[in-house]
Amino acid sequence: MRELFELDAHFADYPGLAPRADALYRRGSALSAEAGMYYAMFLTETGEESWPEAIELLLRAREEGVPQAAALLGNKCEQRGEMAMAERAHLLAVEAGEEAPKWNLGMLCLRFGRYDEAERWFREFGEDDQDAVRQLARIVALREGGPRAEDEPDYRQLAALRERAEAGDVRAGYEYADMLNDWGGKNARHLIPWLEPAARAGDADALYDLAQLCAKLRRFTDRDMWHRKSAEAGDQHSCHHMGWLSDHHHDYQESERWYVRAAGLGSRLDSMIAGKLMVQRGAYTEAEPYLRRAWEEGDDSDEFRTETAGYYGTALRHLGRLGEAMGLLATAVEGWDGVRRLYGSDDLDVLARMIDPAKELEALDEALDAELDAELEEDDDEE
């Protein structure tokens, strides 16, 4: 069972193997409580209908002398937001002689404002442990009225939010999932049912977060569906994703539209990408304001500056602003190898569409020479 358990990470990619694994786990669990514990961990990843059986297997393993079974049950309950059951399981694990669950109990009590209990568990965990010492100092500060960390949710609201969500309050469902997501030891699969109602109701925060969770779960079709809805609701990051997705499918017009929209929402990176796509289709006048903004306001990373310089210089050259283009293209030529390394060497489509700043600079030099020759001829004519 231990060797089989090491393959669990692959079942998401090869779901056809899961039924065969299930049969082997079930046979093993009939023979050994420890094998039953491994089977329970497998079941917690296969669907909600398997959760009661997983609880039964873990409790049986604990009763038959597998010490870590109760601790695993506590961790799984925390991931699901079943905090009362998690606390009971951690207590069972401590009774079985496990040390690590004392930390879990300390954190659980601390988050719920039960400072006396939290202090006791952290002291039992080990007053020589630096992390425990920090938590004890934090308890002292909180007792004296000190503030919680700015980015730390008030977990005391967790139960009330879940109750409101179960009663049909979709925003409460989102806030519950968001808080549980910050808890630690989280599992994206358990958050989705709480987020979906708010997302379907058009909640902008829920739309984006749901897309991100689907990405973690490798549910790419769902990821793209929710990113599209989020982008249509005006989220800049989702607009960027839709631009990337359209580009990936070689729909460059659609890609450009999404990057333009993302740029309009404040993204300088997307401003550069939108301008780049315009240059690649020869729309130099349209590209100029996007690339100018990216150049003047963009970040200082070498690759970003170099790529922006290349496309901005190209646009200016085609617009006849040769003096301005000269320095930009020289900058691009100097660092273009770093830009090329950002893209796959075997992605022939990307490479075929990419400008060559050295050729652009050569063309600019020829244009300047032509201008100079024209001026000399004009002077000769005047003489």
C-alpha positions in Angstrom: 0.0 0.0 0.0 2.9 2.4 0.7 4.2 1.9 -2.8 0.8 2.4 -4.3 0.2 5.5 -2.2 3.3 7.1 -3.9 1.4 7.0 -7.2 -1.6 9.0 -5.9 -0.3 12.2 -7.4 -0.7 10.7 -10.9 -4.3 9.7 -10.7 -5.5 13.3 -11.6 -3.6 12.9 -14.9 -4.5 9.3 -15.4 -8.0 8.9 -13.9 -8.5 5.5 -15.6 -6.1 4.1 -13.1 -8.2 5.1 -10.1 -10.7 2.2 -10.2 -7.8 -0.3 -10.2 -6.1 1.5 -7.4 -9.4 1.6 -5.4 -9.8 -2.2 -5.7 -6.2 -2.8 -4.5 -6.7 -0.3 -1.6 -9.9 -2.0 -0.6 -8.3 -5.4 -0.5 -5.4 -4.1 1.5 -7.7 -2.3 4.0 -9.5 -5.5 4.8 -6.2 -7.0 5.9 -4.5 -4.1 7.7 -5.6 -1.0 9.6 -2.6 0.9 8.4 -3.5 0.0 4.8 -7.0 1.3 5.6 -5.4 4.6 6.6 -3.8 4.9 3.2 -7.1 3.9 1.5 -8.8 6.7 3.5 -6.4 9.2 2.3 -7.0 8.0 -1.3 -10.8 8.3 -0.8 -10.6 11.9 0.5 -9.5 12.9 -3.0 -12.1 11.0 -5.0 -15.3 12.7 -4.1 -17.7 13.8 -1.4 -19.6 10.5 -1.3 -16.4 8.7 -0.1 -15.9 11.0 2.9 -18.0 9.0 5.5 -16.1 5.8 4.6 -12.8 7.7 4.9 -13.7 8.8 8.4 -14.6 5.2 9.4 -11.3 3.9 8.1 -9.2 6.5 9.9 -11.1 6.0 13.2 -10.7 2.2 12.9 -7.0 2.6 12.2 -6.6 4.8 15.3 -8.5 2.3 17.5 -6.2 -0.5 16.2 -3.1 1.3 17.1 -2.0 3.4 14.1 -1.1 6.7 15.9 -1.0 9.0 12.9 -4.5 8.1 11.7 -6.3 10.6 14.0 -3.9 13.4 13.2 -4.6 12.8 9.5 -8.3 12.9 10.2 -7.9 16.2 11.9 -5.9 17.7 9.0 -8.5 16.5 6.5 -11.3 18.0 8.6 -9.5 21.3 8.7 -9.2 21.3 4.9 -13.0 20.8 4.6 -13.8 23.4 7.2 -15.1 20.9 9.7 -13.4 22.6 12.6 -15.3 20.9 15.5 -14.6 17.5 14.1 -11.0 18.5 13.4 -10.5 19.5 17.1 -11.9 16.2 18.3 -9.6 14.3 16.0 -6.5 16.3 17.1 -7.4 15.5 20.7 -7.6 11.8 19.8 -4.2 12.0 18.2 -2.7 13.7 21.3 -4.2 10.9 23.4 -2.4 8.4 21.1 0.9 10.1 21.9 1.3 12.3 18.8 3.1 15.6 19.4 2.4 17.5 16.1 -1.4 17.9 16.7 -0.6 20.0 19.8 0.5 22.7 17.4 -2.7 22.3 15.4 -4.8 22.6 18.5 -2.9 25.7 19.6 -3.4 27.3 16.2 -7.1 26.4 16.1 -7.7 27.8 19.6 -5.7 30.9 18.8 -7.6 31.6 15.7 -10.9 31.3 17.5 -9.8 33.6 20.3 -9.5 30.9 22.9 -6.3 32.2 24.3 -6.0 30.2 27.5 -6.3 26.9 25.7 -4.0 28.1 22.9 -1.3 29.0 25.4 -1.6 25.6 27.1 -1.2 23.7 23.8 1.8 25.8 22.7 3.5 25.3 26.0 2.9 21.5 25.7 4.2 21.5 22.2 7.5 22.9 23.5 8.6 26.1 25.0 12.0 25.6 23.5 10.5 25.6 20.0 11.0 29.1 18.4 7.7 29.0 16.5 5.8 28.2 19.7 7.6 31.0 21.5 6.5 33.4 18.8 2.9 32.3 19.2 3.0 32.6 22.9 4.3 36.2 22.5 1.5 36.8 20.1 -1.1 35.6 22.6 0.3 38.1 25.2 -0.1 40.9 22.7 -3.6 39.9 21.7 -4.7 39.7 25.3 -3.4 43.2 25.9 -5.6 44.5 23.0 -3.0 44.4 20.3 -4.2 44.2 16.7 -4.3 41.1 14.6 -2.1 41.1 11.5 -3.7 43.2 8.7 -3.9 40.3 6.3 -5.3 37.8 8.9 -9.0 37.1 8.7 -11.1 37.0 11.9 -11.7 33.3 11.9 -14.2 33.7 14.7 -16.7 34.6 11.9 -16.2 31.3 10.2 -19.1 29.4 11.7 -21.5 32.3 11.2 -20.5 32.7 7.6 -21.0 29.0 6.9 -24.5 29.1 8.5 -25.5 32.1 6.3 -24.0 30.4 3.2 -26.0 27.2 3.9 -29.1 29.4 4.2 -28.5 30.7 0.6 -26.4 33.9 1.1 -24.0 33.5 -1.8 -21.7 36.4 -0.8 -21.3 34.7 2.7 -20.4 31.5 0.8 -17.6 33.4 -1.0 -16.4 35.0 2.2 -16.4 31.6 3.9 -14.4 30.0 1.1 -12.0 32.9 1.1 -11.4 32.7 4.8 -11.0 28.9 4.7 -8.6 29.3 1.8 -6.4 31.4 4.1 -6.6 28.9 7.0 -3.8 26.7 5.9 -3.7 23.1 4.8 -6.3 24.0 2.3 -7.8 21.9 -0.4 -9.1 23.7 -3.5 -11.7 21.0 -4.2 -13.6 21.7 -1.0 -13.8 25.4 -1.7 -15.4 25.2 -5.1 -19.0 24.4 -3.9 -18.9 27.5 -1.7 -17.6 29.7 -4.4 -19.8 28.6 -7.4 -23.1 30.1 -6.2 -21.5 33.6 -5.9 -19.7 33.2 -9.2 -22.9 32.2 -11.0 -24.5 35.3 -9.5 -21.8 37.4 -11.1 -19.7 38.2 -8.0 -16.4 39.5 -9.5 -14.2 38.3 -6.7 -15.7 34.8 -6.8 -15.4 34.6 -10.6 -11.6 35.2 -10.5 -11.0 33.0 -7.4 -13.0 30.1 -8.9 -10.9 30.3 -12.1 -7.7 30.1 -10.1 -9.0 27.1 -8.1 -9.9 25.3 -11.2 -6.4 25.9 -12.5 -5.0 24.3 -9.4 -7.2 21.3 -9.9 -6.2 21.1 -13.6 -9.8 21.6 -14.7 -8.6 23.7 -17.6 -12.0 23.9 -19.5 -13.7 25.2 -16.3 -10.7 27.5 -15.6 -11.1 29.2 -19.0 -14.9 29.4 -18.7 -14.6 31.2 -15.4 -11.7 33.4 -16.6 -13.9 34.5 -19.5 -16.8 35.4 -17.3 -14.4 37.2 -14.9 -12.8 39.1 -17.8 -16.2 40.1 -19.1 -16.9 41.5 -15.6 -13.8 43.6 -15.8 -11.0 41.8 -14.1 -7.6 42.7 -15.5 -5.8 39.5 -14.6 -8.6 37.4 -16.3 -8.4 39.7 -19.4 -4.7 38.9 -19.5 -5.5 35.2 -19.3 -8.0 35.4 -22.1 -5.4 37.3 -24.2 -2.9 34.5 -23.5 -5.4 31.8 -24.3 -6.5 33.4 -27.6 -2.8 33.8 -28.6 -2.2 30.2 -27.7 -5.0 29.2 -30.1 -3.6 31.6 -32.8 -6.6 33.9 -32.7 -4.4 37.0 -32.7 -7.2 39.5 -33.3 -9.1 38.2 -30.3 -5.9 38.1 -28.3 -5.2 41.8 -29.1 -8.7 42.8 -28.0 -8.3 41.2 -24.6 -4.8 42.7 -24.1 -6.1 46.1 -25.0 -8.9 45.7 -22.5 -6.4 44.6 -19.8 -4.2 47.6 -20.7 -7.2 49.9 -20.2 -7.6 48.4 -16.7 -4.1 49.6 -15.7 -1.7 46.9 -16.8 1.6 48.2 -18.3 2.6 44.7 -19.3 -0.6 44.2 -21.3 -0.1 47.6 -22.8 3.3 46.4 -24.2 1.8 43.1 -25.4 -1.1 44.9 -27.1 1.3 47.3 -28.8 3.5 44.3 -29.9 0.6 42.6 -31.5 -0.3 45.8 -33.4 3.2 46.1 -34.7 3.2 42.5 -35.8 0.1 43.3 -38.0 1.6 46.5 -39.2 -0.7 48.9 -37.3 2.1 51.2 -36.2 -0.1 54.3 -35.5 -2.4 52.2 -33.2 0.6 50.6 -31.5 2.5 53.9 -30.7 0.5 55.1 -27.6 0.4 51.6 -26.0 4.2 51.1 -26.4 4.9 54.7 -25.4 3.0 54.1 -22.1 4.8 50.7 -21.5 8.2 52.4 -22.2 7.6 55.4 -20.0 5.7 53.7 -17.1 6.8 50.1 -17.3 8.9 48.1 -14.8 12.7 48.1 -14.8 13.3 44.4 -15.6 15.8 44.0 -18.4 13.7 41.8 -20.6 10.6 44.0 -20.4 12.5 47.1 -21.2 14.4 45.5 -24.0 11.3 44.0 -25.7 9.3 47.2 -25.3 12.3 49.1 -26.8 12.3 46.8 -29.8 8.7 47.1 -30.7 8.4 50.8 -29.8 11.5 51.6 -31.9 10.0 49.6 -34.8 6.7 51.5 -34.6 8.5 54.8 -34.6 10.7 53.8 -37.5 7.7 53.0 -39.6 6.1 56.3 -38.5 9.1 58.2 -39.8 10.3 59.3 -36.4 13.8 58.0 -37.1 15.8 60.0 -34.5 13.6 58.7 -31.6 13.7 55.2 -32.9 17.5 55.0 -33.1 18.2 54.8 -29.4 15.4 52.4 -28.7 16.4 49.9 -31.4 20.1 50.1 -30.3 18.9 49.2 -26.8 16.9 46.3 -28.1 19.8 44.9 -30.2 22.0 44.9 -27.2 19.8 42.8 -25.1 17.6 40.9 -27.5 19.1 37.5 -26.8 17.6 37.7 -23.3 14.2 38.4 -24.9 14.5 35.4 -27.2 15.2 33.1 -24.2 11.8 34.0 -22.8 10.2 32.1 -25.6 10.5 28.5 -26.6 13.2 27.9 -29.2 10.9 25.3 -30.9 7.8 27.6 -31.0 8.2 28.5 -34.7 5.0 30.5 -34.8 6.2 32.9 -32.1 9.7 33.2 -33.6 8.2 33.9 -37.1 6.1 36.8 -35.7 8.9 38.3 -33.6 10.7 41.3 -34.9 14.5 41.3 -35.5 15.7 44.6 -34.0 19.1 44.3 -35.8 17.3 44.3 -39.1 15.1 47.1 -38.0 18.2 49.1 -37.0 19.8 48.4 -40.3 16.7 49.6 -42.2 16.7 52.7 -40.0 20.4 53.4 -40.9 19.5 53.0 -44.6 16.6 55.4 -44.2 18.8 58.0 -42.4 21.4 57.6 -45.2 18.7 58.1 -47.8 17.6 61.2 -46.0 21.2 62.5 -45.8 21.7 61.8 -49.6 18.5 63.6 -50.4 19.6 66.6 -48.4 23.0 66.7 -50.1 21.3 66.5 -53.5 19.0 69.3 -52.5 22.0 71.4 -51.5 23.7 70.7 -54.8 20.7 71.7 -56.7 20.5 75.0 -54.8 24.2 75.7 -55.6 
